[in-house]
Amino acid sequence: MAERLQKVIANAGFCSRRKAEQLILDGKVTVDGKVVRELGTKVEGHEYIEVGGVPVESESKVYLLLNKPKNMISAVSDDREREVVTDCISSSDVPQRIYPVGRLDYDTSGALLLTNDGEFANLMMHPSGEIEKVYVAKVRGRVTNNEVFKLEKGVNIDGRLTAPAKARVLSYDSRSDVSTVRLVIHEGRYHQVKRMFENLGFPMRKLRRTHFSFLTVDDLQPGQWRRLSNNEVSQLRNLATEKNV
């Protein structure tokens, strides 16, 4: 199937799609020896592509599960020079240019996928895929059944209700006045879990994503990662695709 030239360059791990677009506009990209300057140009996959005289070769696809530590940015770089999630993965172990699938907030820890497969990443992040994510939140105050009901039915964020969720109070510590709540959602709105609790009057103290779909980081220390098996990647694809049928 034909794809846009900038997407092919980016998916090959050569650079970001935005950078690829600029390189095309600058006349730095050739297809079968001819300079291409049109961003709408599509290729079939059999063409010989060069960027600045360097052949573009497709990278092997990689799929990783990281137990993201807190106080780390879900990105490949940061203009304030803070640690980013790709710092956890040595280029000698994974030479491909990888990036996180979605994001976890700076102070949130837990399960985060990384890949160089743009199609897979989009499939995992698209709302229609309804991939479930499980969070364990520690919040200030006592969460009652009434609040659990509200979390499950939807909380108003910026004038729009969140999608139906699953919630369960795991414990309440009366000495510290902290509730521990398990929340399962499939959306990925900005600061969603934190804002759901805060909008109900429960300031967030600690947040961890324990599962991404059926994947868990229980066996990984903060900062540790592992490769997904082919079967796990296929299962994730199937789960996301089934929701679109």
C-alpha positions as CSV (number, residue, x, y, z in Angstrom):
1,M,0.0,0.0,0.0
2,A,1.3,3.4,-0.9
3,E,2.4,5.7,2.0
4,R,3.5,9.3,2.2
5,L,7.3,9.7,1.7
6,Q,7.8,11.5,5.0
7,K,6.1,8.7,6.9
8,V,8.3,6.1,5.2
9,I,11.4,8.0,6.2
10,A,10.3,8.5,9.8
11,N,9.2,4.9,10.2
12,A,12.6,3.8,8.9
13,G,14.0,5.5,12.0
14,F,15.9,8.0,10.0
15,C,14.4,11.1,11.7
16,S,11.0,12.4,12.9
17,R,8.2,13.0,10.5
18,R,8.4,16.7,10.9
19,K,12.1,16.7,10.2
20,A,11.5,14.5,7.1
21,E,9.0,17.0,5.8
22,Q,11.5,19.8,6.1
23,L,14.2,17.7,4.4
24,I,11.8,17.0,1.5
25,L,11.0,20.8,1.2
26,D,14.7,21.5,1.2
27,G,15.3,19.1,-1.7
28,K,17.4,16.7,0.3
29,V,15.4,13.6,-0.6
30,T,15.6,11.6,-3.7
31,V,13.4,8.7,-4.9
32,D,15.0,6.5,-7.5
33,G,17.5,9.2,-8.2
34,K,15.0,12.0,-8.6
35,V,14.7,14.9,-6.2
36,V,11.3,15.1,-4.6
37,R,10.0,18.3,-3.0
38,E,6.2,17.6,-2.8
39,L,5.0,16.6,0.7
40,G,2.1,14.7,-0.8
41,T,4.4,12.3,-2.7
42,K,3.6,8.6,-2.0
43,V,5.8,5.6,-2.5
44,E,5.0,1.9,-2.8
45,G,7.9,0.5,-0.7
46,H,10.1,-0.8,-3.5
47,E,11.7,2.5,-4.4
48,Y,15.3,3.5,-3.6
49,I,15.2,6.5,-1.3
50,E,18.1,8.6,-0.2
51,V,18.2,11.5,2.3
52,G,21.3,13.8,1.8
53,G,22.9,11.0,-0.1
54,V,22.3,8.4,2.6
55,P,20.1,5.4,1.7
56,V,17.0,5.0,3.8
57,E,16.7,1.4,5.0
58,S,13.8,0.1,7.0
59,E,14.7,-0.7,10.6
60,S,13.5,-3.9,12.2
61,K,10.5,-3.2,14.4
62,V,11.0,-3.3,18.2
63,Y,8.4,-3.2,21.0
64,L,9.4,-2.6,24.6
65,L,7.7,-2.5,28.0
66,L,9.4,-0.1,30.5
67,N,8.7,0.4,34.1
68,K,8.9,4.1,34.0
69,P,10.4,5.7,37.2
70,K,8.7,8.8,38.6
71,N,10.2,12.2,37.8
72,M,11.1,11.3,34.3
73,I,9.7,12.8,31.0
74,S,7.8,10.6,28.5
75,A,9.8,11.8,25.5
76,V,13.0,11.3,23.6
77,S,14.5,14.7,24.5
78,D,13.8,17.6,26.9
79,D,14.7,21.2,26.4
80,R,15.3,21.6,30.1
81,E,17.7,18.6,30.1
82,R,15.6,16.5,32.4
83,E,15.9,12.7,32.2
84,V,13.7,11.1,29.5
85,V,12.4,7.6,29.3
86,T,14.8,6.6,26.4
87,D,17.7,7.3,28.8
88,C,16.7,4.0,30.4
89,I,17.6,2.1,27.3
90,S,21.1,1.8,25.9
91,S,21.6,2.3,22.2
92,S,23.9,-0.7,22.3
93,D,20.9,-2.8,23.4
94,V,18.4,-1.1,21.1
95,P,20.0,0.8,18.2
96,Q,16.7,1.7,16.6
97,R,15.2,5.1,17.1
98,I,12.4,4.4,19.6
99,Y,9.8,6.7,21.2
100,P,7.1,6.3,23.9
101,V,3.6,5.2,23.0
102,G,1.5,7.9,24.6
103,R,2.8,9.4,27.8
104,L,2.9,9.1,31.6
105,D,3.1,12.3,33.6
106,Y,6.4,13.4,35.0
107,D,5.5,12.3,38.5
108,T,3.7,9.1,37.5
109,S,5.4,5.7,37.3
110,G,4.7,2.4,35.8
111,A,3.9,0.6,32.5
112,L,4.9,2.4,29.3
113,L,5.4,1.0,25.8
114,L,8.2,2.2,23.5
115,T,8.5,1.3,19.8
116,N,9.7,2.5,16.4
117,D,6.5,1.2,14.7
118,G,4.3,4.3,14.1
119,E,1.3,2.3,12.9
120,F,1.3,0.2,16.1
121,A,1.7,3.3,18.3
122,N,-1.2,5.0,16.7
123,L,-3.3,1.8,17.1
124,M,-2.5,1.7,20.8
125,M,-3.3,5.3,21.4
126,H,-6.4,5.7,19.3
127,P,-9.5,6.1,21.5
128,S,-11.5,3.6,19.3
129,G,-9.1,0.9,20.3
130,E,-10.2,1.1,23.9
131,I,-7.0,-0.4,25.3
132,E,-7.4,-0.6,29.0
133,K,-4.9,0.9,31.4
134,V,-4.9,0.1,35.1
135,Y,-3.8,2.7,37.6
136,V,-3.3,2.5,41.4
137,A,-3.8,6.0,42.9
138,K,-3.1,7.2,46.4
139,V,-5.2,10.3,47.1
140,R,-5.9,12.5,50.1
141,G,-9.2,11.9,51.7
142,R,-11.6,9.0,52.1
143,V,-13.1,7.7,48.8
144,T,-16.5,6.3,49.4
145,N,-18.9,4.2,47.3
146,N,-20.5,7.4,46.1
147,E,-17.2,8.6,44.6
148,V,-16.5,5.2,43.1
149,F,-19.9,5.5,41.4
150,K,-19.0,8.9,40.0
151,L,-15.6,7.7,38.8
152,E,-17.3,4.8,36.9
153,K,-20.0,6.9,35.4
154,G,-17.8,9.7,34.3
155,V,-16.2,12.9,35.7
156,N,-16.6,16.3,34.1
157,I,-13.3,17.5,32.7
158,D,-13.3,20.7,30.7
159,G,-17.0,20.3,30.0
160,R,-16.9,16.7,28.9
161,L,-17.5,13.5,30.8
162,T,-14.8,10.9,30.9
163,A,-15.7,7.5,29.4
164,P,-17.1,4.8,31.7
165,A,-14.4,3.4,34.0
166,K,-13.9,0.7,36.6
167,A,-13.0,1.7,40.1
168,R,-12.4,0.0,43.5
169,V,-11.1,1.2,46.8
170,L,-8.2,-1.0,47.9
171,S,-7.6,0.6,51.3
172,Y,-8.0,3.6,53.5
173,D,-5.4,4.7,56.1
174,S,-7.2,6.8,58.7
175,R,-3.9,8.0,60.2
176,S,-2.6,9.6,57.0
177,D,-6.1,10.1,55.6
178,V,-5.1,8.5,52.3
179,S,-7.2,6.2,50.1
180,T,-5.7,3.7,47.7
181,V,-7.9,3.3,44.6
182,R,-7.6,1.0,41.6
183,L,-8.9,2.7,38.4
184,V,-9.3,1.1,35.0
185,I,-9.7,3.5,32.0
186,H,-9.2,3.3,28.2
187,E,-8.9,7.0,27.5
188,G,-5.7,9.0,27.5
189,R,-6.7,12.6,28.1
190,Y,-4.2,15.1,29.5
191,H,-3.6,14.4,33.3
192,Q,-6.8,12.4,33.2
193,V,-6.5,10.2,36.2
194,K,-5.2,13.1,38.4
195,R,-7.9,15.4,37.3
196,M,-10.7,12.9,37.8
197,F,-9.8,12.6,41.4
198,E,-9.0,16.2,42.0
199,N,-12.3,17.3,40.4
200,L,-14.0,15.1,43.0
201,G,-12.0,16.7,45.8
202,F,-9.2,14.2,46.3
203,P,-5.7,15.6,45.7
204,M,-3.3,13.1,44.2
205,R,-0.5,11.9,46.4
206,K,1.0,9.1,44.2
207,L,0.1,7.5,40.9
208,R,1.3,4.4,39.2
209,R,0.2,2.6,36.0
210,T,0.4,-1.1,36.8
211,H,-1.0,-2.5,33.6
212,F,-1.1,-1.6,29.9
213,S,-3.9,-4.0,28.7
214,F,-2.7,-7.5,29.9
215,L,0.9,-6.4,30.3
216,T,2.2,-5.7,33.8
217,V,5.4,-4.3,35.2
218,D,5.2,-6.2,38.5
219,D,8.4,-8.1,37.6
220,L,10.3,-5.0,36.5
221,Q,12.2,-2.6,38.8
222,P,11.8,1.1,38.1
223,G,13.9,1.8,35.0
224,Q,14.0,-1.8,33.9
225,W,12.5,-2.9,30.5
226,R,11.9,-6.0,28.4
227,R,11.1,-6.8,24.8
228,L,7.5,-7.8,24.0
229,S,7.1,-11.2,22.4
230,N,5.6,-11.6,18.9
231,N,2.6,-13.1,20.6
232,E,2.1,-10.2,22.9
233,V,2.4,-7.7,20.0
234,S,-0.2,-9.7,18.0
235,Q,-2.5,-9.8,21.0
236,L,-2.4,-6.1,21.5
237,R,-3.0,-5.5,17.8
238,N,-6.0,-7.9,17.9
239,L,-7.5,-6.3,21.0
240,A,-7.3,-2.8,19.4
241,T,-8.6,-4.0,16.0
242,E,-11.6,-5.9,17.5
243,K,-12.9,-2.7,19.0
244,N,-13.0,-1.2,15.5
245,V,-15.0,-4.0,13.9
